[in-house]
């Protein structure tokens, strides 16, 4: 067996491959939304040439959730296992606020100015959008007849992320008790499994609810995705624990180090399964059976891609995602996530197309144009808004409030859902 590097993933301050994974997820988010706007992915019959291939690219959001759980819980897990003080909560919440809201406000206000001016006449609704509380009130996603997808409707996942950010310190208090006292990984992993069970029960309650259609925003709330965040938290815990063990690493780490490509093969196989009728049609309401297959398929894809990155430094998948271009896309992925639908709405307006009208020829024409515009705006968001705030935040944090940088990981400083963390 190839030995796990003594440093382990938990002691590396910056993980280029984790950024690379975010870059991959951001590209998938962009592709599925452009294909949807062009009408070549979400056709009712599922017969479009790209529909079968990319209609499950929505797994990208779940990949972001796993990454969030991993990066944000890692410093809490490290502090618990080392017997150190938990990360400072004031710094944590300030950092989360600065990472999400300033860049989002620029997008939201420009979207209101150019596409959704009616929101300016509805202050209560606009306030909910600006505070990312728009998934808790019916009808808050702004739509128009010409643009049935708003320029920022993808930000439902940011609202879900915000809920997780608020909950995470409370979960960390519970897991701190489970990770101290020499109990090993068993009790903590069991609680992560409980969170996954909460996820499944939430969906089951929605399927059984007679008024689900009357309250569609419930499908976007945190309980319906907590299992993916928990998977990332479990991955962080195993990663930190393995790096602190002088002897043989846990079995899951040994397996991933030996067979990193098998993890990706499992992810590919799960993606193939959820692209078949077994997981339901992509334009059909799910049944309990198809929804369960879809859920666990997304979980396998997300974890399968992330496992070699977190647990097998130096492996083939980790090196592939560490490529300079991939890591750079990951660094600006929050901006890509924020701006891609704004760019698509602008491109369709300039071309005079409505939603679903461009077709395959229009998709092929729009892809390079909107991709270039999205990357440009994502980069500008990073260099003009995100990075300056990061640097100012770091200068203001007292040295005594800084947990071990090797464990907090500078990935966590760089950015969230569809996003960076």
Number of C-alpha atoms within 10 A of each C-alpha: 8 9 11 21 13 12 12 19 24 28 20 15 16 20 22 24 26 25 30 27 27 33 27 19 28 28 21 20 22 25 21 23 22 25 26 21 26 27 23 26 29 23 18 13 11 16 12 16 11 17 22 18 14 20 24 19 20 17 22 25 24 25 29 27 30 28 34 29 26 28 26 25 26 26 26 28 29 30 21 22 21 14 13 12 12 18 18 14 11 10 17 15 14 11 19 20 13 16 25 22 16 16 20 22 15 15 20 22 17 15 22 18 13 12 20 18 14 13 20 14 9 10 11 12 18 21 14 15 22 18 13 23 19 22 24 17 14 12 13 18 20 23 15 11 8 13 19 15 19 19 28 22 18 20 22 20 24 21 22 22 29 20 17 20 18 13 12 17 20 10 14 19 13 12 20 19 14 20 25 16 11 8 11 13 16 10 14 21 21 12 17 21 16 14 20 21 15 17 20 20 14 20 21 16 11 18 17 11 10 9 10 14 12 9 13 16 17 19 16 15 19 20 21 21 27 26 27 30 28 25 25 30 28 25 26 28 26 24 26 25 21 25 20 18 12 8 8 11 18 14 10 13 22 19 16 21 22 17 17 24 18 14 21 21 15 17 22 16 15 21 21 15 15 25 22 12 10 13 19 18 18 21 13 9 11 15 13 14 12 16 20 16 18 23 22 16 23 25 20 20 25 28 24 23 22 26 22 27 29 27 29 28 21 16 18 15 21 26 16 17 23 21 14 14 12 20 23 17 24 30 27 29 32 30 31 30 26 28 28 29 25 23 21 24 26 17 16 22 15 9 12 10 17 17 18 21 15 21 18 17 10 18 21 14 12 20 17 11 13 23 19 14 19 23 19 16 19 23 21 15 24 23 13 11 17 23 19 11 17 17 11 10 15 14 10 9 13 9 9 7 15 13 19 15 13 15 23 26 22 17 19 25 21 22 27 24 31 32 32 29 28
